[in-house]
Amino acid sequence: MSRDLDKTTNQSTQVAFMILEEMAPLGEGIRVTDLALRLGMPKPRIYRFLQTLTALGYVAQDPATERYHLTLKLFHLGQAIADGTQLTTVARPVMIRLRDATGQTTTLSVVEDRGMRVIDIVRMETPVQIVTKPGALLEFHASAQGKLALAFGKPALWDYVRTHPLAVLTRQTNTDIARLEREVQQVRRQGWAAAPEETLPGVNAVSAPILDAGNAMIGTITIAGSVQTILPEPEESQIAAVREAARSISNSLGCTEYPE
């Protein structure tokens, strides 16, 4: 049965999602011919879209049967959205309280394979504004959030760091792996991290890990501000406030073994 396309929006995008939605309920692979019949579209057109979705990793073809099936990439994407939504919902009121208690901008980040993704920010109006925006990807080696991921996250994150150039973002950015390893060991012992002027000149951050119900690190909560208000050696009250916020979020997510 032919599907009507909305001519007021991008039709290629519509077709790609039609293919995904048609394949999703199937318990097995499907041939190009059958998929074209289901969608009422020419076989060559469906084949081109399948090739694109295969290149992007959302679809795979069984070489024996030549049938196409969805990969787990869509599942992981949906899971990440669900987890991120729950995390943001739980964390937002805690972030507001942390901002008000410390007088600093507060950010929420999640762990990705290539860095720490900022997903929410509660800003504090100060003379030095934090220019980081939601969606920004922070480097593992040059951010408080990234050092926590290396300390408490999956070992595979180190594989990425060791096989990719360490970008120089400021004069204070560390690009020495041995030094980074020592810093991360200290971060694991103390349960928090700072990164004075390592990502942005004049800006420091204090960050603590957020753990899920399986006691695995999934993100961080952070305060960020001027190096005049968050010193290279942060105040104990700032560290305690960030760690308590991280513990509160983690407990709400079901964590039972937050590090002391």
C-alpha positions as a printed Julia matrix, in Angstrom:
260×3 Matrix{Float64}:
  0.0     0.0    0.0
  1.49    3.32  -1.06
  2.32    5.8    1.68
  1.56    9.46   1.06
  4.41   11.86   1.76
  3.99   15.31   3.26
  5.27   17.6    0.54
  5.79   20.48   2.99
  8.66   18.7    4.74
 11.82   16.85   3.69
 10.63   13.72   1.89
 13.93   11.83   2.17
 13.76   12.11   5.94
 10.18   10.89   5.87
 11.11    7.83   3.81
 14.03    6.96   6.09
 11.77    6.99   9.14
  9.05    5.08   7.31
 11.55    2.32   6.62
 12.69    2.2   10.24
  9.12    2.19  11.54
  8.11   -0.56   9.1
 11.07   -2.75  10.08
 10.83   -2.2   13.83
  7.9    -4.58  14.55
  9.38   -7.39  12.42
 10.92  -10.29  14.29
 13.15  -11.19  11.37
 14.89   -9.69   8.37
 13.1    -8.49   5.28
 13.96   -8.43   1.58
 14.17   -5.18  -0.35
 11.3    -6.32  -2.61
  8.99   -7.03   0.31
  9.82   -3.76   2.03
  9.17   -1.86  -1.19
  5.79   -3.56  -1.53
  4.86   -2.76   2.07
  5.68    0.91   1.57
  4.36    1.14  -1.97
  7.6     2.62  -3.26
 10.0     1.66  -6.06
 12.51   -1.03  -5.12
 15.57    0.99  -6.27
 14.52    3.87  -4.03
 14.13    1.63  -0.97
 17.47   -0.02  -1.76
 19.26    3.35  -1.77
 17.82    4.25   1.61
 18.75    0.87   3.05
 22.32    1.37   1.89
 22.44    4.74   3.64
 20.95    3.34   6.86
 23.43    0.47   6.69
 26.34    2.89   6.32
 25.06    4.79   9.37
 24.86    1.57  11.39
 21.09    1.46  11.9
 20.51   -1.42   9.49
 22.52   -4.54   8.65
 22.22   -7.12   5.89
 22.56  -10.86   6.42
 25.01  -11.97   3.7
 23.48  -15.45   3.6
 19.83  -14.46   3.15
 20.37  -10.91   1.83
 17.62   -9.79   4.19
 17.88   -6.5    6.06
 17.27   -6.06   9.78
 17.61   -3.28  12.33
 20.7    -3.21  14.52
 20.82   -2.43  18.23
 21.97    1.11  17.5
 18.38    2.33  17.56
 17.8     0.56  20.86
 20.87    2.16  22.43
 19.84    5.55  21.09
 16.39    5.18  22.61
 17.86    3.94  25.87
 20.19    6.92  26.04
 17.27    9.3   25.47
 15.24    7.57  28.18
 18.12    7.57  30.63
 18.98   11.17  29.86
 15.38   12.27  30.34
 15.14   10.54  33.7
 18.5    11.93  34.77
 17.56   15.48  33.8
 14.22   15.24  35.6
 15.86   14.0   38.79
 18.87   16.32  38.61
 17.23   19.64  37.7
 15.94   20.61  41.19
 19.24   19.51  42.74
 21.12   21.66  40.23
 19.04   24.7   41.14
 19.72   24.17  44.85
 23.45   23.72  44.16
 23.58   26.92  42.11
 21.82   28.88  44.85
 24.01   27.38  47.6
 27.34   28.0   45.85
 26.58   31.02  43.67
 28.04   29.17  40.66
 26.72   27.96  37.32
 25.81   24.28  37.53
 26.03   21.76  34.71
 24.9    18.19  34.14
 26.86   15.91  31.8
 26.66   12.31  30.63
 29.37    9.89  29.55
 29.86    9.23  25.84
 32.54    7.25  24.04
 34.47   10.35  22.99
 33.89   12.76  25.84
 31.41   14.18  28.32
 28.22   15.59  26.81
 26.66   18.58  28.6
 22.89   18.0   28.7
 21.67   20.7   31.08
 22.87   23.99  32.58
 21.52   26.15  35.4
 23.3    29.47  35.04
 24.38   32.03  37.6
 24.6    35.61  36.4
 28.19   36.67  37.12
 30.75   39.02  35.51
 32.47   35.94  34.05
 29.9    34.02  32.02
 30.33   30.32  31.26
 30.01   30.05  27.48
 29.53   26.28  27.43
 26.12   25.31  26.07
 23.98   22.17  26.32
 25.2    19.76  23.68
 28.86   20.65  24.11
 31.28   17.71  24.2
 34.03   18.08  26.81
 37.4    16.39  26.45
 38.25   13.57  28.85
 41.76   14.88  29.55
 40.93   18.57  29.92
 37.77   18.71  32.04
 36.79   17.85  35.58
 33.93   15.8   34.16
 36.24   13.88  31.85
 38.72   13.01  34.59
 35.86   11.56  36.61
 34.85    9.41  33.65
 38.4     8.1   33.38
 38.44    7.43  37.13
 35.02    5.8   37.54
 33.87    4.92  34.01
 34.53    2.02  31.68
 38.19    1.11  31.03
 37.52    1.43  27.28
 37.48    5.21  27.72
 41.23    5.04  28.35
 41.66    3.22  25.04
 40.18    6.22  23.27
 42.33    8.71  25.2
 45.52    6.78  24.53
 44.89    6.41  20.8
 43.83    9.96  19.99
 45.79   13.23  20.15
 45.15   15.24  23.32
 43.93   18.62  22.17
 45.53   21.76  23.57
 42.66   24.04  24.61
 44.49   26.52  26.88
 47.96   27.08  28.29
 46.98   24.93  31.26
 45.73   21.93  29.27
 47.66   18.8   30.16
 48.65   16.58  27.22
 50.97   14.24  29.11
 49.42   10.79  29.54
 51.59    9.85  32.54
 50.58   13.01  34.37
 46.94   12.44  33.43
 47.1     8.92  34.87
 48.42   10.31  38.16
 45.7    12.96  38.25
 42.99   10.38  37.59
 44.33    8.13  40.37
 44.01   11.08  42.75
 40.49   11.8   41.47
 39.47    8.21  42.2
 40.85    8.45  45.74
 39.16   11.75  46.57
 35.88   11.27  44.68
 35.84   14.64  42.9
 37.78   16.52  40.23
 38.76   20.05  39.26
 40.23   21.46  36.05
 41.5    25.02  36.6
 41.73   26.81  33.23
 42.21   23.51  31.37
 39.17   23.9   29.1
 38.54   27.66  29.21
 40.95   30.44  30.3
 39.95   31.98  33.61
 37.43   29.24  34.43
 37.61   26.42  36.95
 35.15   23.61  37.69
 34.48   21.17  40.5
 32.7    17.99  39.54
 31.47   14.79  41.21
 30.23   11.52  39.66
 26.59   10.46  39.34
 25.99    6.71  39.66
 22.98    4.68  38.53
 21.09    1.78  40.14
 23.92   -0.56  39.15
 26.42    1.75  40.88
 27.98    2.58  37.51
 28.93    6.12  36.6
 26.55    7.66  34.06
 27.23   11.36  34.46
 28.48   14.26  36.54
 27.21   17.34  38.29
 29.53   20.32  38.23
 29.9    23.88  39.41
 31.84   26.18  37.09
 33.0    29.73  37.57
 35.85   32.19  37.6
 39.19   31.05  39.04
 38.72   33.92  41.49
 35.6    32.28  42.93
 36.57   28.62  42.41
 40.27   28.57  43.23
 42.69   26.05  41.71
 42.47   24.4   45.13
 38.68   24.63  45.65
 37.18   25.42  49.03
 36.07   22.44  51.12
 32.54   23.84  51.24
 32.36   23.87  47.43
 33.62   20.31  47.18
 31.2    19.13  49.86
 28.25   20.84  48.16
 28.99   19.26  44.77
 29.56   15.81  46.25
 26.35   15.98  48.27
 24.43   16.99  45.15
 25.92   14.09  43.2
 25.11   11.69  46.02
 21.52   12.95  46.19
 20.96   12.43  42.46
 22.64    9.02  42.57
 20.48    7.88  45.48
 17.36    9.0   43.61
 18.47    6.85  40.67
 18.84    3.79  42.91
 22.57    3.88  43.67
 23.39    1.92  46.83
 27.18    2.27  47.0
 28.16    5.89  46.45
 31.91    6.34  47.13
 32.82    8.02  50.4
